[in-house]
Amino acid sequence: MIEENSRIAGRKRFIIFAVLFSLAGLVLVLRYGYLMLFPTQLPRPVRNERLAGRGPILDRNGRLLALETRLGNVTLWRPEMTDIEDLSLELAPLLEQTPAELIHRINSSQSDFLYLSRQVTEPVIRLIEAGIRDGTFRGVGIEPVVGRIYPERNLAAQIIGFVGDEGTGLAGIEFAFDRELRGEQGTRLLNRGSQIFLTIDVNIQYILESIAIRTMNESRAEALIFMAMDPRTGEILGSVSLPGFDPNMVRLSDEISRMDRPAIWAFEPGSTFKVFSLAALMDAGAIFEDTVFICNGSYERLTGRGERITIHCLGNHGRVNARDIIVFSCNAGAAYAADQMGSALFYHYLKDFGFGTRTGAGNPGETAGFLRATERWSERSQPTISMGQEIAVSALQMIQAISAVANDGVLVPPRIVSRIVSPDGRTQGNVEGGQARRVLSAETSRAMRNYMVDATSYVGTGWRAFVEDLPLGIKTGTAQMIDSQSGAYSSTDFIASAIALLPADSPSLVLYLAVFKPQGEIYGGRIAAPPIREAAEAIVNYMGIPRGRNPQIVHPGSVSIPILPYPAVNETVPDFTGVAKRLLLPLLARDDLRFLIYGDGWVVRQNPAPGSPITQGTVIILELE
């Protein structure tokens, strides 16, 4: 009886399971048939993209160098697509593809949802959205993404850097200050990030880049660095690194062109370094202004082990003192002078100038250069270092060190970021550089400046940098480069350079130029001095630095400039026509609205039109000319 009941119960369970399984199968068949008959009812995949309000990067005067812009990924949901050939013919030109390429892309996809193109620009988005509305592009969608636009293109590109597809900073200021630019993550949207103001002046940057490009082309050089700094504050006013790249098209660039050479490259400076070695020797009392050395075309010394050390000079200068060593760039004189100081004290001065240590200017990946400890020096190291060999420096270290000569002995570290402004307009504080410190006496610094001015005389190596009515001090240099294959100095590869300060009596501008592997002419006095003069002329006029034919005029009065209000943005979109860009910048800090600003100057077009209602998520596009 028990066994019979068990068999009956098992049969009932089997029948129930079979019925349920059949019903489930029937539901699946009916669902599949429905989907086949009505494919347009399939739900389109939804991407819940959060739009980041990444803060802008601006120059010292508020000119935009990097800002957020609207981009879009073009998607396709194949079940909604009707005719692949018609769609491809219409859509391919907008995506800069051929119809055949687009058809192949669609047919080769293993998924019904695919990306046809990523990060297309606003004008293309508008055309595609129009095609979606009129039914031309069935199945096509626009996935909004936040992009980054760099209005000045190549200008200061290595300083500014760039972002990746996810909007994360990958290089330059975009990387170093990524957290500040991104802002803090909220529950629904990312809050707007802070604004980063650089010390760079776009106008000075443009002057330097224009001269640098021409110099590089004329010298057929492999690379070039050109920098300008205010030695009183350490603010870098311009920084050129060639070859360069356009961060708007970063995928077309290579790693070398994206490199911030002034911060990352370490190289032997050559004779420009004599300014610092001679300053150290004089400041320590190892030599004096009237100390005389004999240059008969080379420096020669016999070591205790019987080794003969020889350092060649470009000329036979005869009797030379400290002034002559700078003016004629005498290698033998610098080497003989270096022998007058102990190595420990000489090393101390070089470290105090900042060599062998990062400047902390704010550039990611900055090199510390190369300065060996004295216990690793040979008997020829000190005289060799005195003329700029056996030591590797960065351009940042060079302009940092020359600030001590410019500031009567006080070294001011360089910096590239001026201030950070929060989304609500509050300045979060100036970004201070390193601590200023005294390196030399005022007397030594002034003497070195006088020697550098004398180098622009008709007998000096820097005479091509002479400016008629402006006291400009300069030191030129020509350094042999190391051959990567042999490890010895190359007979064909050189670095031509020059470092200058002006006005020499009270410097407010430092210029540094280094030309790598020039072809033909190789000497710094011939290649680097003329661009220094040209840049000095242009920047002095732009900055209003007093000069003989361009004196300063003192005005005892004051001029009041009324503050012009920008249009109020409340329930409807106002008319922005004719509003200047600088008046629009406060709008970028608003959390309730999103503005996209294109171009420079004044507003000429806008979307939506004036009077349109403002709703949640409204994006106001302003085009300026």
C-alpha positions in Angstrom: 0.0 0.0 0.0 2.8 2.4 0.9 4.7 1.6 -2.3 1.5 2.2 -4.4 1.0 5.6 -2.8 4.6 6.5 -3.5 4.3 5.6 -7.2 1.1 7.7 -7.5 2.8 10.7 -5.9 5.8 10.4 -8.1 3.6 10.2 -11.2 1.8 13.4 -10.1 5.1 15.3 -9.6 6.3 14.2 -13.1 3.0 15.4 -14.7 3.2 18.7 -12.9 6.8 19.2 -14.0 6.1 18.3 -17.6 3.1 20.7 -17.7 5.2 23.6 -16.3 8.1 22.9 -18.6 5.8 22.8 -21.6 4.2 26.1 -20.6 7.7 27.7 -20.2 8.7 26.5 -23.7 5.5 27.8 -25.2 6.1 31.2 -23.6 9.6 31.3 -25.1 8.4 30.3 -28.5 5.6 33.0 -28.4 8.1 35.7 -27.2 10.6 34.8 -29.9 7.9 35.0 -32.5 6.7 38.3 -31.2 10.2 39.7 -31.3 10.7 38.5 -34.8 7.4 40.1 -36.0 7.9 43.4 -34.1 11.6 44.1 -33.9 11.2 47.8 -33.4 9.7 47.2 -30.0 13.0 45.9 -28.7 14.3 48.1 -25.9 17.4 50.1 -26.8 20.3 49.6 -24.3 20.6 52.6 -22.0 23.9 53.9 -20.9 23.6 55.9 -17.7 26.5 58.3 -18.4 27.4 60.8 -15.8 28.6 64.1 -17.3 31.7 65.4 -15.5 32.0 69.2 -14.9 35.7 69.3 -15.3 37.1 72.7 -14.5 38.9 74.9 -17.1 42.6 75.7 -17.4 43.4 79.3 -18.0 46.4 81.5 -18.5 47.4 84.2 -16.0 45.0 86.7 -17.7 42.0 84.3 -17.8 42.3 83.2 -21.4 40.9 79.7 -21.8 43.5 77.0 -22.5 41.3 73.9 -21.8 37.6 73.6 -21.3 34.8 71.1 -21.2 32.8 70.6 -24.4 29.9 68.4 -25.6 30.9 65.4 -27.6 28.9 62.2 -28.5 29.4 58.6 -29.3 27.4 57.5 -32.3 25.7 54.1 -31.6 23.5 51.7 -33.5 20.8 49.4 -32.3 20.5 47.0 -35.2 17.0 45.7 -34.6 15.7 49.2 -35.3 17.7 49.6 -38.5 15.9 49.2 -41.8 18.1 49.5 -44.8 21.9 49.2 -44.1 22.9 50.5 -47.5 20.8 53.7 -47.3 21.9 54.3 -43.8 25.6 53.9 -44.7 25.4 56.2 -47.7 23.9 59.0 -45.6 25.8 58.5 -42.3 29.3 57.5 -43.5 30.4 61.0 -44.7 29.4 62.5 -41.3 31.6 60.0 -39.5 34.5 60.4 -42.0 34.2 56.8 -43.2 33.3 55.2 -46.5 29.9 53.5 -46.9 31.8 50.2 -47.4 33.7 50.6 -44.2 30.5 51.4 -42.3 28.7 48.4 -43.7 31.6 46.1 -42.9 31.7 47.5 -39.3 27.9 46.8 -38.9 27.9 43.3 -40.4 31.0 42.2 -38.5 29.6 43.1 -35.1 28.6 40.1 -32.9 26.2 42.3 -31.0 23.0 44.1 -31.8 24.4 47.2 -30.1 27.6 48.7 -31.4 29.5 52.0 -31.5 29.9 53.5 -35.0 32.2 56.3 -33.9 33.4 57.9 -30.6 33.7 61.5 -29.5 32.2 63.2 -32.6 32.0 67.0 -32.4 29.0 69.2 -31.7 28.4 70.2 -35.4 28.3 66.5 -36.4 26.0 65.7 -33.5 23.5 68.3 -34.6 23.4 66.8 -38.2 22.9 63.3 -36.9 20.2 64.3 -34.4 18.4 66.0 -37.3 18.6 62.7 -39.2 17.3 60.8 -36.2 14.3 63.1 -35.9 13.3 62.9 -39.6 13.7 59.1 -39.6 16.7 59.0 -41.9 18.9 57.4 -39.3 16.7 54.6 -37.8 18.5 52.8 -35.0 21.2 55.4 -34.7 21.7 57.1 -31.3 23.9 59.7 -29.7 25.4 58.8 -26.4 26.4 62.1 -24.7 30.0 62.2 -23.4 32.0 65.0 -22.0 35.0 66.0 -24.1 37.9 68.4 -23.6 38.8 71.1 -26.1 42.0 73.1 -26.3 41.3 76.4 -28.0 44.9 77.4 -28.5 45.8 74.0 -30.0 49.6 73.5 -29.9 50.3 76.5 -27.7 51.9 75.3 -24.4 50.5 71.9 -25.1 53.0 70.0 -23.1 52.4 72.2 -20.1 48.6 71.8 -20.3 48.6 68.1 -21.1 45.5 66.1 -22.1 42.8 63.8 -20.9 41.9 60.2 -21.8 38.6 58.9 -23.1 37.2 58.7 -19.5 38.0 62.3 -18.9 40.9 61.6 -16.6 44.1 63.7 -16.9 47.0 61.8 -18.4 49.7 64.4 -18.8 50.7 67.9 -17.8 48.5 70.1 -15.6 45.5 67.9 -16.6 47.3 65.0 -14.8 49.0 66.9 -11.9 45.8 68.6 -10.8 43.3 66.0 -11.9 41.6 65.9 -8.5 41.0 69.6 -8.4 39.8 69.8 -12.0 37.4 66.8 -11.6 35.8 68.0 -8.5 34.2 65.7 -6.0 31.8 62.9 -7.0 28.2 63.4 -6.1 25.2 61.0 -6.2 23.9 61.8 -9.6 26.4 64.1 -11.4 30.0 65.0 -10.8 30.2 68.5 -9.3 32.1 71.1 -11.3 35.8 71.1 -10.7 38.0 74.0 -9.9 39.6 76.4 -12.3 43.4 76.2 -12.6 45.1 79.5 -13.5 48.6 79.1 -14.9 51.4 81.6 -14.7 51.8 81.3 -18.5 50.9 84.4 -20.5 49.4 83.3 -23.9 50.9 86.4 -25.6 54.4 85.7 -24.4 54.0 82.0 -25.2 53.0 82.9 -28.7 56.0 85.2 -29.1 58.4 82.4 -27.9 56.7 79.7 -30.1 56.8 81.8 -33.2 60.5 82.6 -32.8 61.3 79.0 -31.7 59.6 77.4 -34.8 61.5 79.7 -37.1 64.8 79.0 -35.3 64.3 75.3 -35.4 63.5 75.3 -39.1 66.5 77.5 -40.0 68.9 75.4 -37.9 67.3 72.1 -38.9 67.5 71.1 -35.3 66.1 68.0 -33.8 64.4 69.7 -30.8 64.2 73.0 -29.0 63.5 74.5 -25.6 62.6 78.2 -25.1 61.5 79.6 -21.7 60.7 83.0 -20.1 60.3 83.6 -16.4 59.9 86.5 -14.0 62.9 86.0 -11.7 61.3 88.1 -8.9 58.4 85.7 -8.5 59.5 82.5 -10.2 56.4 82.7 -12.4 57.0 80.9 -15.8 55.6 83.3 -18.4 56.2 81.0 -21.4 57.6 77.5 -22.0 58.2 76.1 -25.5 59.0 72.5 -26.2 59.5 71.5 -29.9 58.4 69.4 -31.7 55.0 69.8 -30.2 51.5 68.4 -30.7 47.8 69.4 -30.7 46.0 67.9 -27.6 42.8 68.1 -29.6 44.2 65.3 -31.8 46.4 63.5 -29.3 46.1 60.2 -31.1 48.0 61.6 -34.0 51.0 62.5 -31.8 53.8 60.4 -30.4 55.4 60.2 -27.0 58.4 62.4 -27.9 56.2 65.3 -29.2 54.1 65.1 -26.0 57.2 65.3 -23.7 57.6 68.4 -21.6 61.3 68.8 -22.4 62.0 71.8 -20.1 61.0 69.7 -17.1 61.9 66.1 -18.2 65.1 66.4 -20.3 68.4 66.4 -18.5 71.4 67.5 -20.6 74.9 68.9 -20.2 74.5 72.7 -20.3 77.9 73.7 -21.7 79.4 77.1 -21.2 76.2 78.8 -20.0 77.1 77.0 -16.7 80.1 79.2 -16.3 77.9 81.9 -14.8 77.2 79.6 -11.8 80.7 78.1 -11.4 82.4 81.6 -11.6 79.7 83.0 -9.2 80.4 80.3 -6.7 84.2 80.8 -6.9 83.9 84.5 -6.5 81.4 84.3 -3.7 83.5 81.9 -1.7 86.6 84.1 -2.1 88.4 81.4 -4.0 89.1 84.0 -6.8 88.6 87.8 -7.1 87.8 90.1 -9.9 91.4 90.8 -10.5 92.7 87.2 -10.2 94.5 86.4 -13.5 94.9 83.0 -15.3 96.8 82.2 -18.5 94.9 80.7 -21.4 97.2 79.5 -24.2 94.5 77.6 -25.9 94.0 74.8 -23.4 94.0 73.8 -19.7 96.6 71.3 -18.8 97.5 69.7 -15.5 99.5 66.6 -14.4 97.8 64.6 -11.7 99.5 62.9 -8.8 99.3 59.6 -10.7 101.1 61.1 -13.7 97.9 61.5 -15.8 97.8 64.5 -18.0 94.4 66.3 -18.0 93.8 68.5 -21.1 90.7 70.7 -21.7 90.7 72.6 -25.0 89.6 76.2 -25.4 88.2 77.7 -28.6 90.7 80.5 -28.5 94.1 81.6 -27.2 92.9 84.3 -24.8 96.2 85.0 -22.9 95.7 86.7 -19.5 92.1 86.4 -18.4 90.2 87.3 -15.2 86.6 86.5 -14.2 85.1 89.0 -16.5 87.1 87.7 -19.5 86.1 84.1 -18.7 82.4 85.1 -19.1 82.9 87.5 -22.0 85.1 85.2 -24.1 83.7 82.0 -22.7 87.2 80.8 -21.9 87.2 77.1 -21.0 90.9 77.1 -19.8 90.3 80.1 -17.5 87.2 78.5 -16.0 89.0 75.2 -15.4 92.1 77.0 -13.8 89.7 79.0 -11.6 87.9 75.9 -10.4 91.2 74.5 -9.1 91.2 77.3 -6.5 88.3 75.9 -4.5 87.9 72.6 -2.6 85.5 70.1 -4.1 83.2 69.9 -1.1 82.6 73.7 -1.1 82.2 73.8 -4.9 79.6 70.9 -4.7 77.8 72.7 -1.9 77.3 75.8 -4.0 76.1 73.8 -7.0 73.5 72.0 -4.7 72.5 75.4 -3.3 71.8 76.6 -6.9 69.4 73.7 -7.1 71.3 71.4 -9.4 70.8 67.7 -8.7 67.3 68.4 -7.2 63.9 68.9 -8.7 62.6 72.4 -8.7 59.0 71.5 -7.7 57.6 73.8 -10.3 54.5 71.7 -10.7 55.5 69.7 -13.8 54.8 66.0 -13.5 57.7 63.7 -14.2 60.3 66.5 -13.6 63.9 65.3 -13.6 66.4 65.9 -10.8 69.2 66.1 -13.3 72.6 64.5 -12.6 75.2 65.7 -10.1 77.5 63.1 -8.6 78.7 63.2 -5.0 82.3 64.4 -4.7 83.5 61.0 -3.6 82.7 59.8 -7.1 84.6 62.7 -8.8 87.8 62.1 -10.7 90.6 64.6 -10.7 89.3 66.2 -13.9 85.7 66.4 -12.6 85.8 69.8 -11.0 87.4 71.7 -13.9 85.2 69.9 -16.3 82.0 70.7 -14.4 83.0 74.3 -14.2 82.6 74.6 -18.0 79.3 72.6 -18.1 80.3 69.0 -18.6 80.0 66.0 -16.3 76.7 67.5 -15.0 73.2 67.2 -16.4 70.6 69.9 -15.8 67.1 70.7 -16.8 65.9 74.0 -18.4 63.9 74.5 -15.2 67.0 74.2 -13.1 68.8 76.7 -15.3 66.2 79.4 -15.0 65.9 78.7 -11.3 69.7 79.1 -10.8 69.9 82.3 -12.8 67.2 83.9 -10.6 69.8 84.1 -7.8 72.0 86.2 -10.1 69.0 88.3 -11.1 67.8 88.9 -7.5 71.0 90.1 -5.9 71.8 86.6 -4.6 68.3 85.3 -3.7 67.1 82.2 -5.5 63.4 82.0 -6.3 62.1 78.6 -7.4 60.0 78.5 -10.6 56.3 77.7 -10.6 53.7 77.1 -13.3 50.4 77.3 -11.5 49.3 80.7 -10.2 46.1 80.0 -8.3 43.2 77.6 -8.0 39.6 78.9 -8.0 36.8 76.8 -6.6 33.5 76.4 -8.5 31.8 79.0 -6.3 34.4 81.6 -7.2 36.5 81.4 -4.1 40.3 81.5 -4.5 41.6 78.4 -2.7 44.9 80.2 -2.4 47.9 80.9 -4.5 50.0 77.9 -5.4 53.2 78.7 -3.7 56.5 77.5 -5.2 59.5 76.4 -3.2 61.1 78.6 -0.5 63.2 81.5 -1.7 66.7 81.4 -0.2 70.0 83.4 -0.4 72.6 81.6 -2.5 75.1 84.5 -3.3 76.0 87.9 -1.9 74.5 90.9 -3.7 78.0 92.0 -4.7 78.7 88.7 -6.5 75.4 88.8 -8.3 75.8 92.3 -9.5 79.3 91.5 -10.7 78.1 88.5 -12.7 75.3 90.6 -14.3 77.9 93.2 -15.3 80.0 90.5 -16.9 77.0 89.2 -18.8 76.2 92.7 -20.1 79.9 92.9 -21.3 79.3 89.6 -23.2 77.0 91.5 -25.5 79.8 93.9 -26.5 81.4 93.6 -29.9 84.2 91.3 -28.5 81.8 89.1 -26.5 80.3 85.7 -27.5 76.8 87.2 -27.1 77.1 90.3 -29.2 74.3 89.1 -31.5 71.9 89.6 -28.6 72.8 93.2 -28.1 69.8 95.6 -27.8 70.5 99.2 -28.5 68.6 100.8 -25.6 68.2 98.0 -23.2 70.9 96.6 -20.8 70.7 92.9 -21.5 73.1 90.3 -19.9 73.7 87.0 -21.6 75.9 83.9 -21.5 76.1 81.6 -24.5 77.1 78.0 -24.6 77.9 75.1 -27.0 77.8 71.6 -25.5 78.9 68.4 -27.1 76.3 65.6 -26.7 77.1 62.1 -25.7 76.9 59.5 -28.5 74.5 56.9 -27.3 76.3 54.2 -29.2 79.9 54.8 -28.2 79.3 56.6 -24.9 81.9 59.2 -25.9 81.3 62.8 -26.9 79.9 63.2 -30.4 81.8 65.1 -33.0 78.6 66.0 -34.8 75.8 66.5 -32.2 75.8 69.7 -30.1 73.5 71.8 -28.0 73.6 75.5 -28.8 72.2 77.6 -25.9 72.0 81.0 -24.3 70.7 82.4 -21.0 69.8 86.1 -20.6 68.4 88.5 -18.1 67.0 92.0 -18.5 67.1 94.8 -17.7 70.5 93.8 -16.3 70.5 96.4 -13.6 67.2 95.2 -12.1 66.0 92.1 -14.0 62.3 91.4 -14.4 62.7 88.8 -17.2 64.8 85.7 -17.7 65.1 84.0 -21.1 66.6 80.6 -21.8 67.0 78.9 -25.2 68.5 75.5 -26.0 68.7 74.2 -29.6 69.4 70.4 -29.8 71.4 68.9 -32.7 71.5 71.9 -35.0 72.8 71.2 -38.5 75.6 73.3 -40.0 76.2 76.2 -37.6 76.5 74.8 -34.0 77.7 77.7 -31.7 75.3 79.2 -29.2 76.6 82.7 -29.9 75.5 82.4 -33.5 72.3 80.2 -33.2 70.8 81.1 -29.8 71.8 84.8 -29.3 69.8 86.2 -32.2 66.5 84.6 -31.1 67.2 85.9 -27.6 67.5 89.4 -28.9 64.3 89.1 -31.0 62.3 87.7 -28.0 63.7 90.4 -25.7 62.6 93.1 -28.1 59.0 91.8 -28.4 58.4 90.8 -24.8 59.9 94.0 -23.4 57.5 96.0 -25.6 54.6 93.8 -24.6 55.3 94.0 -20.8 56.1 97.7 -20.9 59.5 97.2 -19.4 61.3 100.6 -19.4 63.9 101.1 -22.0 65.8 104.0 -23.6 63.2 104.8 -26.4 60.3 103.5 -24.5 60.3 105.2 -21.0 57.6 104.7 -18.4 55.2 107.5 -17.8 53.9 108.0 -14.3 50.2 108.9 -14.2 49.1 110.4 -10.8 45.3 109.9 -11.4 43.1 106.9 -11.7 40.6 105.6 -14.2 37.3 103.9 -13.1 36.0 101.2 -15.4 32.4 100.2 -14.8 31.7 96.6 -14.2 29.3 95.4 -16.9 26.8 92.8 -15.7 26.3 89.6 -17.7 22.7 88.7 -18.6 20.7 87.2 -15.7 19.8 83.5 -16.3 16.6 82.6 -14.5 13.5 80.8 -16.0 14.2 81.6 -19.6 17.3 81.8 -21.8 18.5 85.4 -22.1 19.9 87.1 -25.2 23.7 86.7 -25.0 24.5 88.4 -28.3 27.5 90.8 -28.0 28.5 89.6 -24.5 32.3 89.3 -24.1 33.8 86.0 -23.1 35.3 87.3 -19.8 31.8 88.2 -18.6 30.6 84.7 -19.3 33.2 82.9 -17.2 31.2 83.2 -13.9 28.4 81.3 -15.5 30.7 78.2 -15.7 30.6 78.0 -11.9 26.9 77.4 -11.8 25.8 73.9 -10.8 22.2 74.2 -12.1 23.2 75.0 -15.7 25.6 73.7 -18.3 27.3 76.1 -20.7 29.4 75.2 -23.7 31.5 78.1 -25.0 33.3 78.0 -28.4 35.7 80.6 -29.8 37.0 83.9 -28.5 35.6 87.4 -28.5 31.9 88.1 -28.3 28.8 86.0 -28.6 27.4 85.9 -32.2 25.2 82.8 -32.0 23.4 80.8 -29.3 21.3 77.8 -28.8 18.6 77.6 -27.4 17.2 80.9 -28.7 16.5 83.8 -26.4 13.3 83.3 -24.4 13.4 79.5 -24.5 12.3 78.0 -21.2 15.0 76.6 -19.0 14.4 73.1 -17.7 16.5 70.6 -15.8 19.4 69.5 -18.0 19.3 72.5 -20.3 22.6 73.0 -22.2 23.3 76.5 -23.5 25.7 76.7 -26.4 27.4 80.0 -27.1 29.5 80.6 -30.2 31.9 83.6 -30.1 33.8 85.5 -32.7 
